[in-house]
Amino acid sequence: MPTYASRALVDFLSLDPADAPDVFLGRCHAGVPRQAFGGQVVAQALAAAGRTVEPDRPAHSLHGYFLRGAKPTEPVAYRVERLRDGRRYSSRRVTATQDGTIVFTLSASFKYPEKDEPERRPVMPDVPPPEEVPDAFEQWARHDPVRHREAGHAQVVSMRVVADPPDQTSANGQSVWFRPHRPLPDDSLLHFCALTYVSDLTLGSTSALDFETLYPLRRGPSQAVLASVDHALWFHRPFRADDWLLFTQRSPSASDGRGFNTGEFWTRDGELIASVAQETVLRRVEPR
């Protein structure tokens, strides 16, 4: 049985160089039994791409496709292609393989920051601060300690689910506060990767909120088959991922065995820092 109690989020984002140029190796923990957590694969792919870009060009977007489930028992190799380095933009493509089979592909773009350009800033939804919201993973540990202990993400991140989020247009909306248990080093790429990691922890589940409760708060088996199909992120402003971040999410459409989900990340002082979109496999099943 795996144990992650002594780990930190930074451990889940680390990569080792491979023998070939622009190839990096990473290991992933399970998201569901016998399958690697997709958010960790995306985050490690972004980390690999970012290692081939000048540090003064932070990521501004990524688009990834999950092609096959990766196994948590084997390393994943991330091969980076340097597509372009322009005056302001750099583009990279990452192919993630395991045992010679492609499991994930990523396109990522990095940009030199521009100052003194026009900005437009939306207003963050009015929600209770994280100190007033109970930790969902602590509740999970009380009513299902075995599954909580086996979940790598639950050992390194705090998650606080806001009850009855505002401006909810349907039953499929939620607002969640996230923060790593331990501070992160002063490495901007690492903070972008940390946000990428947590962006896949609850977004897919938003598709099923009209008929089941979010997994750490749910008692009993799931009624949904969920699996990420693709994942896209746009980074708008600098941030630290080891401060509390609010992730507002909604699922405006479900059809054809797919749920479409969108979301925004906000700092606790109200700045919009990232937007997310994802499709997930969505099939309802009767619990056993």
C-alpha positions in Angstrom: 0.0 0.0 0.0 1.6 3.3 -1.0 2.3 6.0 1.6 2.9 9.6 0.8 2.8 11.2 4.3 6.5 12.3 4.1 6.2 13.8 0.6 5.7 17.3 -0.6 4.1 18.7 -3.7 7.5 19.7 -5.1 8.5 16.0 -5.0 5.6 15.2 -7.4 6.8 17.8 -9.9 10.5 16.8 -10.0 12.1 15.4 -13.1 15.5 13.7 -13.8 17.5 14.2 -17.0 17.6 11.2 -19.4 20.6 10.2 -21.5 19.3 12.0 -24.6 19.1 15.8 -25.0 15.8 17.4 -24.1 14.4 14.2 -22.6 13.4 14.0 -18.9 12.1 11.2 -16.7 9.3 11.5 -14.1 7.3 9.2 -11.9 3.7 9.6 -11.1 1.4 8.5 -8.3 -2.0 7.0 -8.9 -5.0 9.1 -9.6 -7.3 6.1 -9.8 -6.3 2.5 -9.0 -3.4 1.3 -11.4 -3.5 4.6 -13.4 -1.3 7.7 -13.0 -2.9 11.0 -12.0 -3.4 13.0 -15.2 -2.7 16.4 -13.6 0.7 15.2 -12.5 1.5 14.1 -16.1 0.5 17.5 -17.4 2.5 19.3 -14.8 5.6 17.2 -15.4 5.3 17.8 -19.2 5.1 21.6 -18.6 8.2 21.3 -16.3 10.1 19.4 -19.1 9.1 22.1 -21.7 10.0 24.9 -19.3 13.5 23.5 -18.8 14.3 24.2 -22.4 13.2 27.8 -22.4 15.0 30.9 -21.1 13.8 31.6 -17.5 12.7 35.2 -18.4 9.9 33.7 -20.5 7.2 32.2 -18.2 4.5 29.9 -19.6 1.3 31.6 -20.8 -0.6 28.6 -22.2 -0.7 24.8 -22.6 -2.9 22.3 -24.4 -2.7 18.6 -23.7 -4.3 15.4 -24.9 -4.5 12.2 -22.8 -4.0 9.3 -25.2 -3.6 6.4 -22.9 -3.6 5.9 -19.1 0.0 5.9 -17.7 1.0 3.3 -15.1 2.2 4.7 -11.7 4.6 1.8 -11.5 6.8 2.8 -14.4 8.7 6.1 -15.3 7.3 8.4 -17.9 9.8 9.9 -20.5 9.1 13.5 -21.6 10.7 14.3 -25.0 10.7 18.1 -25.8 10.7 19.5 -29.3 11.9 23.1 -29.7 9.5 24.4 -32.3 10.3 28.1 -32.2 12.1 30.8 -30.2 11.0 34.2 -31.4 11.6 37.7 -30.1 8.8 37.4 -27.5 7.4 33.9 -27.8 8.8 30.4 -27.5 6.9 27.2 -28.5 7.5 23.7 -27.4 5.9 20.3 -28.0 6.2 17.5 -25.5 5.6 13.8 -26.1 5.2 11.6 -23.0 5.9 7.9 -23.5 5.9 4.9 -21.2 7.4 1.6 -22.3 7.7 3.0 -25.8 4.0 3.9 -26.1 2.8 7.5 -26.3 0.5 8.3 -23.4 0.2 12.1 -23.5 1.1 15.0 -25.8 1.5 18.7 -24.8 1.9 22.0 -26.7 3.1 24.8 -24.5 3.9 28.5 -25.2 6.1 30.8 -23.2 6.3 34.6 -23.5 8.6 37.4 -22.5 6.5 39.7 -20.3 5.3 43.1 -21.7 4.8 46.0 -19.3 2.6 49.2 -19.6 0.1 47.5 -21.8 -3.7 47.8 -21.2 -5.2 45.5 -18.6 -8.8 44.4 -17.8 -9.5 42.7 -14.6 -12.7 40.9 -13.6 -14.1 40.8 -10.0 -13.6 37.6 -8.0 -16.7 35.9 -6.7 -17.6 36.6 -3.1 -16.9 33.5 -1.2 -15.9 32.7 2.4 -12.1 32.8 3.1 -10.3 29.5 3.4 -10.1 29.8 7.2 -13.9 29.6 7.4 -14.2 26.5 5.2 -13.5 22.9 6.5 -10.7 20.9 4.8 -12.3 18.2 2.5 -9.3 15.9 2.8 -9.5 15.9 6.6 -13.2 14.9 6.3 -12.1 12.2 3.8 -9.5 10.8 6.2 -12.2 10.4 8.9 -14.8 8.6 6.9 -12.6 6.7 4.4 -9.0 6.5 5.9 -7.7 3.8 3.6 -8.5 5.6 0.3 -7.3 8.9 1.8 -4.0 7.4 2.8 -3.5 5.9 -0.7 -4.2 9.3 -2.4 -0.9 11.0 -3.1 -2.5 14.4 -3.7 -4.4 14.4 -0.4 -1.1 14.1 1.5 0.5 17.2 -0.1 -2.4 19.7 -0.7 -5.2 21.2 1.4 -8.6 21.4 -0.4 -11.5 23.4 1.0 -14.8 23.1 -0.8 -17.1 26.2 -0.5 -20.7 25.3 0.2 -23.3 26.8 -2.1 -20.9 28.8 -4.3 -22.3 32.1 -5.7 -23.3 32.8 -9.3 -24.0 29.1 -9.8 -26.1 28.8 -13.0 -26.8 25.0 -12.5 -26.1 22.2 -10.1 -22.7 21.6 -11.8 -20.7 24.4 -10.3 -18.2 24.5 -7.3 -15.6 26.8 -5.7 -12.6 25.2 -4.1 -9.6 26.7 -2.2 -6.3 25.0 -2.7 -2.9 25.3 -1.0 0.2 23.0 -0.7 1.0 21.8 2.8 4.6 23.1 2.4 6.0 26.3 0.8 7.5 26.0 -2.6 11.0 27.3 -3.7 11.3 30.7 -5.4 11.1 29.1 -8.9 8.4 30.6 -11.1 8.2 27.5 -13.4 7.6 25.3 -10.3 4.7 27.5 -9.3 3.1 27.3 -12.8 3.5 23.5 -12.6 2.0 23.3 -9.1 -1.1 25.2 -10.3 -1.3 22.8 -13.3 -1.2 19.9 -10.9 -4.1 21.0 -8.8 -6.2 22.1 -11.8 -7.0 18.5 -12.5 -7.9 17.5 -9.0 -11.6 18.5 -9.1 -12.4 19.9 -12.6 -13.4 16.6 -14.2 -15.7 15.8 -11.2 -17.6 19.0 -11.9 -19.3 17.1 -14.8 -21.0 14.7 -12.4 -22.0 17.1 -9.6 -25.7 17.0 -10.6 -25.9 13.4 -9.5 -23.1 12.8 -7.0 -21.0 14.6 -4.4 -17.4 15.5 -4.9 -15.2 12.4 -4.1 -13.6 13.4 -0.7 -17.1 14.3 0.7 -18.9 11.4 -0.8 -19.9 8.4 1.3 -20.3 5.2 -0.8 -19.2 4.2 -4.3 -19.1 6.6 -7.3 -21.9 6.6 -9.9 -19.7 8.1 -12.6 -16.9 6.9 -14.9 -14.7 9.9 -15.3 -11.4 10.3 -17.3 -9.7 13.4 -18.7 -9.7 13.6 -22.5 -7.9 16.9 -22.9 -6.7 19.8 -20.7 -5.9 23.5 -21.5 -4.6 26.3 -19.3 -4.0 30.0 -19.9 -1.8 31.9 -17.3 -2.8 35.5 -17.1 -0.6 37.1 -14.3 2.3 36.2 -12.0 1.4 34.3 -8.8 2.6 32.1 -6.0 1.0 28.6 -5.9 1.9 28.1 -2.2 -0.6 30.8 -1.2 -4.3 30.0 -1.0 -5.8 29.9 -4.5 -9.6 29.9 -5.3 -10.6 27.6 -8.2 -14.1 28.4 -9.4 -15.5 25.7 -11.7 -18.6 24.9 -13.8 -19.7 22.3 -16.3 -22.1 24.0 -18.8 -22.5 21.0 -21.1 -22.7 17.2 -21.0 -23.4 15.1 -24.1 -22.2 12.1 -26.1 -20.5 10.6 -23.1 -18.4 13.8 -22.5 -18.6 16.5 -19.9 -17.2 20.0 -20.7 -15.7 21.9 -17.8 -14.2 25.4 -17.4 -12.7 27.2 -14.4 -10.7 30.2 -13.1 -8.0 30.5 -10.5 -7.9 33.6 -8.3 -5.5 34.8 -5.6 -7.1 35.4 -2.3 -6.8 39.2 -2.8 -8.9 38.9 -6.0 -6.6 38.7 -9.0 -7.5 36.4 -11.9 -4.3 34.4 -12.6 -5.4 31.5 -14.8 -8.2 30.0 -16.8 -8.8 26.3 -17.5 -10.9 24.2 -19.9 -11.2 20.4 -20.0 -13.3 17.7 -21.5 -13.8 14.4 -19.6 -15.3 11.1 -20.3 -18.6 11.1 -18.5 -20.7 8.0 -18.1 -23.2 7.3 -15.4 -23.2 3.8 -13.8 -25.2 2.1 -11.1 -23.1 1.6 -7.9 -22.3 -2.0 -7.1 
